[in-house]
Amino acid sequence: MPEIAIGVRELLAVKFGPRNLSRTMTHPAVMQQGIQGHKDATKNRPPEYQREVPVESGWIEGSWHLRVRGRIDGLLDTGEYILVEEIKTTRAEDPLNLLPEHNQFYLAQLILYAYFVACDNPDRNVRARLTWWHLDTEQEIQIDLDQEQIASGEDLFRQLATEYIRREKLRRERLEQRNNSLSSMEFPFSSYRPGQQELVSTTALALEYGQDLMAEAATGIGKTVALLLPAIAWLAGAPADAKVFFLTAKTSGREIVLETLKHWPDIELVTVCLEAKERWCTYPDGDCDNCPLGQDFYAKVAKLLPKLLAEKLVTPDL
């Protein structure tokens, strides 16, 4: 039985991921303020209040077993009921008016945690609360979920787990097809040029042992094919998320790479051709975070992904 272990956030990303493309990054100082905010928000909780409580649950779909782990911000067992609390920090005047996908994600996270706790305590009354802690005013807004919302956790977990397993099956099938096709890769010419075979074998050894390689070779010995052959073949035994990046200084070098790849038409490999933003950006003078092409970006990607995966070559003008 294939077993997959993931975190709650990874599972939630199936349905509650970001909507728009953004360059905004969370500064480490902001993250540290959030950690301190969690401590401040819970400093007046009862002595029996538990912080950072690990929780997990599983879902079986056919022969697949999905195990999901998370960490609840706070858990309080009063004897009468068990309270599951998730704490979020903010500086917004009204946290409820934050981007919809943020609040949807946080509520779904809380619902899943409450469902996991309820599964472990089937005879207990489980309650759930989302607490917003304002970092500047140190005021909190508490949102208590009703029993209908908590009860929806089972259906939510089923939907997310089923979809995650479906995607994982497809990913593994594609990976197996790719690796099987790579096993038939051979040097595409009848003979090697001087120094070419040495470059192939040296590159293969560097990849096998995870070493850096700096090679100097004369013009015209066929460096591109001598590097691509061992690098692509290496993928068959590499970690599932491994990728090969081939950087070229000029457009002419990129074209040589693309032409070289045509020597292996039967390999199940998707090549993504990246270019400098200045070459193909249709809004060069605009604000990237408000670019119309970035709106609903992830929904558009999900819709186009099957088409892109069916292509051997993906370029900006595809």
N, C-alpha and C positions, 0 to 999 in steps of 0.2 A: 504493500500500500504506500504510494508516494505521500510523504508528509512535508508540509510547508509550514514554516514558522515565521510569522510576521508580527509587526506592531499594529496597534489599533489605528494609528494615524495612516499607515500605509493602506489598511483596509478601507478607511473612510475616504481616501483619495479616489477610490473607484467612482464615487458619486458626488463627493463634496470637496473636490479640489478647487484650486483657484479658477476664476473665470477669465480674467484678462491677463495678457502678458505684461510684465512689469520688471523694471530694472532695480526696483527698490530692494535694498538689502537691510536686514536687521543688524544694527551695530552691536558689537559685544557689550558695550556699556548699557545699552537698552535691555539686553538680555539679563544682565546682572541686576538692573533695577527691577525687572520682573521677578527674579528670584527673591529679592529682598521684599518685594510687595507681597509675595505669597506668605513669607514669614510674618510680616506685619498683620496681614489679614487674619491669621490664625492664632495670634498670640493670646487672644482672650477666649479661645475655645475651651471647653471643659477638659479636665485632665485626661479623661478617657478617649479624647479625640485622637485618632490615628492619622499620621501624615505619610504621604507617599506610599500608599498601600498597593503592592503588586496584585494583579488579577489576571486571569486568563480563562479562555473558553475555547471550545473546538467545534468544528463542523465537518461532517462526513458527507461527501458527495460521491456515490459510487465507490470506487477504490481509492479515492483521494481523501486525505485527512488534512484539514486546515486548522492550525493552532494559532490563536491570536492572543497576544500578550499586551498588557498596558499597565499604567500606574495611576491610581486614583489620587487626586490631590488630598482629599480628606475623607475619613470614614468615622461615623459616630454611631455607636450602638447604645441606645438609651434603655434597652430592655423592652420598651414598647414598640420601637421601630428601629430600623437601620437607615441612617442618612448617608447618602452618597453625595459628595460635594466636589464640584469642579470650580476652580478659582482662576479668573482671568484678570489681568491688570491692564489699565488703560489711563490715558490722559484726555480722552474724549469727553465733551460735556455730557453727551447722552450716548452711552455705549450701545443702546438699542438701535441707534441710527448708523451704526457702522456698516461696512459693506455687507450685503445680505449673505454672501457666501461665508463670511466669518461667523456670523451668528448661527447659520445653519450647521456649519461644521461643529461648533462648540456644543450645540444642543444635541446633535447626533452622537457626538462623543460621550456626552453625559448619559444619553439614553442607553447606549451600548454598555457602559459601565454599570448602570443600574440593573440592566438585564443580566449581566454576568453575575452580579452579587445576588440577584433574586434566584438564579439557577443554583447557586451554592447554598442558598438559604430558602428553600421552597415553602417553608411554613412560617416565614417571617414577613412582616410588613416593611417593604422597602420604599423609601422616599428618595427623591433626587432634587438637588438644588444647584443652580448656576449662580455663582457670586462674582460680580464685577467689583474690583477694588480700584479706587481712583488713587493714583500714585501721589498726586499733589494735595488733594483734600483729605485723603485717608477715609473717605466715605465709601460705603459699599451699597450696591444694589443687588438684592437677592431675588432670583426668579425660581419659584418652586414649580416643578413639573407636576401635572396631574396624573392620576392613575392610568388614564387612557394613553398618555404619552409614554409612560413607563412600559405599559403593556405592548406598545408598538415595537419594543426592542427586539422581540423574537422575529417578527417579520422583516425588520430592518437588517438584522444579522443574517437572515436567510438570503435576502436579496444581494447583499454585499458579498457574502461568502460564495454564493453560487456564481456570481459574475467574476469574482477574483479567480476562482478555480477554472472557469471557462477560459479566461485570458491566459492563465498559466499553462493550461493544456495546449493552447495554440502556440504559445511561445516555445514550449518544449518541443512540440512537433516541428516547428520551423527550425529550431536549433539542431535537432537530429537530422533533418533533411540537409541542412547546410553542412554539417560535419561529415555526413556520408559523401556528399559531393566533393568535399575538399580532399578526401582520401585518394581521389583519382587525379589530382593535380600533378602535372609533370612539366619538366622544362620544355617550353614550346618550340625549340629549334633542334635541328639535327645534331649540332655540336656547340660546345662552349667556345667563347673567345678567350684569349689569354687573360688570366686573372679573374675571370667571371665565376668559374666553379668555386674558387677559393672564397670569393665574396659571398656566394650562396651558403656554403658550409659554415663560414665564420658567423654570418648573420643568424643562422639557425641555432648555433651554439649559444650565442649571446641571448637569444630569446629563451632558449631552454633553461638557462641558468639565471635569467633575470639580470644580466649584466649590460652595462653601457658599451657601445661600440662606436668608435670614430674611425672611419675608413677614408683613405685618399686614393682615388683611382683616376686613371687617365680618361680623357674624353673619348667616348666611342666604344667603350668595352661592354656597354649594356648594363649600366648600374641599376637602372629602374627595374628591369625584369629580375635581376639578381637579388634585389631587395624585396620586391613584392612576392616572389615565389615562396621563400621561407616564412615571410611574415604572415601571409594569408594561410598557408598550410598550418602554421602554429596555432591558429584559432581553433582548430579541431580539438586540441587538448587543453585549451586555455579556459579560465573561468567563463561562465556563461555570459557575463556582461563585458567581456574583453572586446576591445575595438582596435583597429589598426589605423593610425593617423599618418598620412603621407603629406608632408608640407613641401611646397615648392615656392621658390622666390619669384618666379615669373609665370605668366599665363602659358607660355610655351611649354614649360615644365609640366604644368597640369595636363595639357593636351597629350603629352607623351605618356603620362600615367594612364589616362583614359584609353589611349590606343593600346597600351600594353595589356590592359585588363581584357581586351577583346580576344586575346589568345586563349582565354579560358571561358568560353561561352556557356559551358555546362555547369559551372559552379553556382550553387544557390546562395549568392552573396549580393547584398544591396550596397551599392557605392553611393555615398552622399557627397556631392561636390559643394564645398563651402567657398564663398567669395567674400571679399571685403564689403562691408555694408555700403560704402560709398559707391560701389559699382552698380548696385541694384535697388537701393532704397528709393521708394517712390515718393517719400515725404522727407527729403534730406534736411529741410529747415524747420521741421516740426518738433514737438515735444514727444520723445519716444514713449513715455508712459501714457500719453493720450492719443497715440497713433490709432487711427481707425482700423488698421489691419490687426492691431493687437487686441481689439475688443472681441470678446467671446472666442479668444484664440484657442483655448484648450478644447472647447466644443467642436470647433472647426477641425482641429487636428484629429480628434477622435473619429470624425466623419471621413476624413481623407486618408487615414492611416492604412486601411485595407488596400486602397489604390496605390499608395506609395510603396507598400511592402511587395506589391506585385511587379514593381519596376526593378530593373537591374541597375539603373542609374537615375539618381534623383538630383536635379540641378535647380537653381533658383528660378529658372524660367519654365519649369515643368508645368 
